[in-house]
Amino acid sequence: MQYDLQGEENMSTIVGMLYGAVKENSERLKSIAEGMSLEEIDYKGPGGHYNSTAQLIKHIMYVDLNWVYRIKGETLPPSLKDEYGPMIDEHNKLPMVRAISLDTLLSKYEVVFNMLKDACSQLTDADLDRIVTFGHENEKQATIRWGLWHMADHNRYHQAHINQLRKWYSEQKAIMNKLG
């Protein structure tokens, strides 16, 4: 297998390269989560003090969805906010997610990723200089270029958390099997 960061045929060079980074991390996320049972997806680490894989995937999905709409220069519709959000709950934590299968989470993520693909096919390299606002209160500014890079980086960042959860879950299962 050969790795490269290329976009689709209808994408400009730099947009395609940034899209390729997001795409590669999207594929990596799917491979990391492959085969997870519902119990493992909902596992919150030792003592239940961490975000579950389900929470992390939903969070990645919602962050990406918000960036798709920033890239498009449009406001995120309330129906999508309701379906995919919120970003944080009333305690400033990732919202609880339980009993949603990996297939369901990844198929919803695929919908968002396809929206990104469509949005990127509409961009030129010059569009990457456009400034958008982001943050919980839209208090920050960034270029579209940074936003695409952030989508790839943010996804990869949380993949490390998912890998750690998988390790802890496997260790816990091994202990339970020995005891039981």
RODO-2510 file (C-alpha; in nm, 4 decimals, decimal comma):
residues 180
     n   res          X          Y          Z
     1     m     0,0000     0,0000     0,0000
     2     q     0,1256     0,3443    -0,0882
     3     y     0,0412     0,6418     0,1320
     4     d    -0,0091     0,9871    -0,0131
     5     l    -0,2090     1,2988     0,0623
     6     q    -0,4014     1,3625    -0,2543
     7     g    -0,7493     1,4947    -0,2895
     8     e    -1,0073     1,3966    -0,5408
     9     e    -0,9692     1,4705    -0,9114
    10     n    -1,1919     1,7782    -0,8863
    11     m    -0,9988     1,9405    -0,5982
    12     s    -0,7286     2,2026    -0,6273
    13     t    -0,3804     2,0972    -0,5180
    14     i    -0,3525     2,2372    -0,1646
    15     v    -0,7198     2,1828    -0,0815
    16     g    -0,6775     1,8246    -0,2005
    17     m    -0,3699     1,7728     0,0130
    18     l    -0,5456     1,9009     0,3265
    19     y    -0,8558     1,6984     0,2439
    20     g    -0,6287     1,3962     0,1975
    21     a    -0,4954     1,4424     0,5523
    22     v    -0,8495     1,4498     0,6911
    23     k    -0,9436     1,1477     0,4801
    24     e    -0,6419     0,9463     0,5962
    25     n    -0,7228     1,0158     0,9610
    26     s    -1,0874     0,9321     0,9020
    27     e    -0,9854     0,5935     0,7619
    28     r    -0,7423     0,5424     1,0499
    29     l    -1,0181     0,6166     1,3031
    30     k    -1,2359     0,3486     1,1430
    31     s    -0,9533     0,0940     1,1554
    32     i    -0,8728     0,1739     1,5202
    33     a    -1,2368     0,1280     1,6219
    34     e    -1,2957    -0,1796     1,4057
    35     g    -1,4511    -0,4711     1,5889
    36     m    -1,5479    -0,2806     1,9027
    37     s    -1,8467    -0,4231     2,0864
    38     l    -2,1140    -0,1967     2,2290
    39     e    -1,9715    -0,2614     2,5749
    40     e    -1,6267    -0,1497     2,4619
    41     i    -1,7567     0,1572     2,2773
    42     d    -1,9334     0,2682     2,5965
    43     y    -1,6354     0,1877     2,8247
    44     k    -1,5174     0,4994     3,0098
    45     g    -1,1813     0,3745     3,1347
    46     p    -1,0703     0,2775     3,4852
    47     g    -1,3222     0,4039     3,7357
    48     g    -1,5406     0,5421     3,4558
    49     h    -1,3625     0,8777     3,4656
    50     y    -1,2845     0,9249     3,0955
    51     n    -1,4733     0,9951     2,7747
    52     s    -1,5881     0,6780     2,6001
    53     t    -1,5039     0,5936     2,2406
    54     a    -1,8661     0,6701     2,1529
    55     q    -1,8359     1,0165     2,3088
    56     l    -1,5083     1,0811     2,1275
    57     i    -1,6391     0,9728     1,7865
    58     k    -1,9515     1,1841     1,8299
    59     h    -1,7347     1,4777     1,9367
    60     i    -1,5057     1,4422     1,6327
    61     m    -1,8131     1,4198     1,4123
    62     y    -1,9694     1,7360     1,5562
    63     v    -1,6462     1,9362     1,5379
    64     d    -1,6034     1,8290     1,1749
    65     l    -1,9648     1,9148     1,0940
    66     n    -1,9164     2,2637     1,2332
    67     w    -1,6040     2,3064     1,0192
    68     v    -1,7875     2,1864     0,7085
    69     y    -2,0409     2,4633     0,7551
    70     r    -1,7692     2,7214     0,8223
    71     i    -1,5972     2,6131     0,5009
    72     k    -1,9260     2,6459     0,3144
    73     g    -1,9765     2,9926     0,4650
    74     e    -2,3127     2,8861     0,6069
    75     t    -2,4685     2,8619     0,9511
    76     l    -2,5115     2,5113     1,0883
    77     p    -2,8849     2,4355     1,0600
    78     p    -3,0694     2,3791     1,3892
    79     s    -3,1799     2,0324     1,2716
    80     l    -2,8143     1,9236     1,2405
    81     k    -2,7276     2,0847     1,5750
    82     d    -3,0012     1,8742     1,7319
    83     e    -2,9004     1,5561     1,5515
    84     y    -2,5216     1,5776     1,5999
    85     g    -2,4715     1,8088     1,8966
    86     p    -2,4260     1,9577     2,1409
    87     m    -2,0538     2,0266     2,1626
    88     i    -2,0560     2,0202     2,5424
    89     d    -2,3163     1,9533     2,8093
    90     e    -2,4273     2,1713     3,1004
    91     h    -2,1164     2,0628     3,2951
    92     n    -1,8772     2,1657     3,0134
    93     k    -1,8074     1,7975     2,9386
    94     l    -1,8600     1,5912     2,6261
    95     p    -2,2245     1,4824     2,6212
    96     m    -2,3012     1,1277     2,7349
    97     v    -2,3416     0,8766     2,4540
    98     r    -2,4623     0,5239     2,5323
    99     a    -2,5939     0,2224     2,3476
   100     i    -2,5187     0,3477     1,9969
   101     s    -2,3452     0,0871     1,7829
   102     l    -2,0139     0,1452     1,6122
   103     d    -2,1826     0,0972     1,2737
   104     t    -2,4357     0,3699     1,3536
   105     l    -2,1695     0,6112     1,4759
   106     l    -1,9455     0,5502     1,1760
   107     s    -2,2290     0,5753     0,9244
   108     k    -2,3260     0,9136     1,0711
   109     y    -1,9600     1,0144     1,0596
   110     e    -1,9503     0,9089     0,6936
   111     v    -2,2378     1,1486     0,6184
   112     v    -2,0347     1,4351     0,7675
   113     f    -1,7227     1,3254     0,5816
   114     n    -1,9132     1,3212     0,2514
   115     m    -2,0321     1,6759     0,3246
   116     l    -1,6674     1,7724     0,3725
   117     k    -1,5699     1,6099     0,0442
   118     d    -1,8410     1,8064    -0,1348
   119     a    -1,7400     2,1328     0,0367
   120     c    -1,3735     2,0803    -0,0518
   121     s    -1,4598     2,0142    -0,4149
   122     q    -1,6079     2,3654    -0,4228
   123     l    -1,2943     2,5334    -0,2805
   124     t    -1,0007     2,6830    -0,4627
   125     d    -0,6579     2,7139    -0,3082
   126     a    -0,7202     3,0902    -0,2793
   127     d    -1,0313     3,0185    -0,0674
   128     l    -0,8034     2,8695     0,1982
   129     d    -0,7067     3,2244     0,3018
   130     r    -1,0645     3,3074     0,3997
   131     i    -1,1042     3,3821     0,7722
   132     v    -1,3814     3,2171     0,9746
   133     t    -1,4728     3,2275     1,3416
   134     f    -1,4860     2,9262     1,5715
   135     g    -1,4862     2,8347     1,9391
   136     h    -1,7704     2,7892     2,1854
   137     e    -1,8561     3,1586     2,1523
   138     n    -1,7060     3,2122     1,8038
   139     e    -1,4340     3,4041     1,9834
   140     k    -1,1460     3,2706     1,7710
   141     q    -1,0454     3,3279     1,4115
   142     a    -0,8693     3,0985     1,1670
   143     t    -0,8213     3,0457     0,7984
   144     i    -1,0013     2,7666     0,6158
   145     r    -0,6515     2,6202     0,5613
   146     w    -0,6009     2,5942     0,9381
   147     g    -0,9520     2,4530     0,9822
   148     l    -0,8833     2,1635     0,7458
   149     w    -0,5506     2,0944     0,9145
   150     h    -0,7252     2,1119     1,2539
   151     m    -0,9844     1,8544     1,1461
   152     a    -0,7055     1,6060     1,0676
   153     d    -0,5069     1,6896     1,3808
   154     h    -0,8096     1,6824     1,6137
   155     n    -0,9163     1,3425     1,4812
   156     r    -0,5685     1,1993     1,5318
   157     y    -0,5471     1,3496     1,8811
   158     h    -0,8595     1,1663     1,9961
   159     q    -0,7452     0,8456     1,8269
   160     a    -0,4757     0,8309     2,0923
   161     h    -0,7482     0,8411     2,3581
   162     i    -0,9394     0,5622     2,1837
   163     n    -0,6234     0,3509     2,1635
   164     q    -0,5707     0,3995     2,5379
   165     l    -0,9321     0,3053     2,6124
   166     r    -0,8922    -0,0105     2,4040
   167     k    -0,5774    -0,1020     2,5975
   168     w    -0,7484    -0,0488     2,9337
   169     y    -1,0568    -0,2399     2,8209
   170     s    -0,8474    -0,5349     2,7034
   171     e    -0,6533    -0,5392     3,0320
   172     q    -0,9772    -0,5256     3,2321
   173     k    -1,1253    -0,8126     3,0287
   174     a    -0,8094    -1,0204     3,0811
   175     i    -0,8310    -0,9673     3,4579
   176     m    -1,2018    -1,0527     3,4625
   177     n    -1,1371    -1,3708     3,2640
   178     k    -0,8674    -1,4791     3,5107
   179     l    -1,0994    -1,4158     3,8043
   180     g    -1,3876    -1,5729     3,6557
***
